[in-house]
Structures are given as C-alpha cells and as structure tokens.
Amino acid sequence: MDKDMKKVVKALKAQGFDVEVTRKGHLMVYREGRLVTTFSGTASDWRAMKNGIAKARRAGFKWPP
C-alpha cells in the first residue's frame, strides 16, 4: 500500500468506515456492514484510487478531509 492509499485508509477509518485487507492485498471498505468499494492492493490503473474514492464519497466519505 502506498503513502497516498494509507492517507485515504486513515481518513476512512476516522469517518466511521471499516477497512479490511484480504489475503490477496485488496482493501474492502464497509459502511454499516455494507460493502462500499474495493481498492486494489497494487493498482496499475491511475484512475483506480479516484474511482474508489468517488464510490466512498457517494456513501458519505468526505475527501479531502
């Protein structure tokens, strides 16, 4: 996980989201028990993190904090 993703995960946890790391390194983001989005452990697409943040924002995530 790179430094930018660590900042996002820290902000997600601070705002009440649950973040779990799978055995394959993916980050599963939950809100009140429901899956919000999934982040790849090593995303090759530069839009992957932005798309994940967009889904989280639709679920109430405030970014940038």
SVG drawing of the C-alpha trace seen along z (x, -y; Angstrom):
<svg xmlns="http://www.w3.org/2000/svg" viewBox="-25 -18 29 33">
<polyline fill="none" stroke="black" stroke-width="0.4" points="0.0,0.0 1.5,-3.3 1.5,-6.5 -1.5,-8.1 -3.6,-5.0 -2.5,-5.0 -3.9,-8.6 -7.2,-7.5 -7.5,-4.5 -6.7,-6.6 -9.4,-9.1 -11.9,-6.3 -11.4,-4.8 -11.7,-8.2 -15.0,-8.8 -16.5,-5.5 -15.8,-3.2 -14.5,0.3 -11.5,1.3 -10.4,4.9 -7.4,6.3 -8.0,9.5 -5.4,12.3 -4.6,11.1 -3.9,7.5 -7.2,5.8 -8.8,3.3 -12.6,3.8 -14.4,0.7 -17.6,1.2 -20.1,-1.2 -22.6,0.1 -21.9,3.7 -22.5,3.0 -19.7,3.1 -19.0,-0.4 -16.0,0.2 -12.8,2.2 -9.3,0.9 -6.7,2.9 -3.5,3.6 -1.4,2.7 -3.4,0.7 -2.0,0.5 -4.7,-1.9 -4.1,-5.5 -7.8,-6.1 -8.4,-3.1 -8.0,-5.1 -10.0,-8.0 -12.9,-5.7 -12.8,-4.1 -12.9,-7.4 -15.8,-8.5 -17.8,-5.5 -16.9,-6.1 -18.0,-9.8 -21.4,-8.6 -21.6,-6.7 -20.8,-9.8 -17.0,-9.9 -15.6,-13.5 -12.4,-13.8 -10.1,-15.7 -10.6,-15.7"/>
</svg>
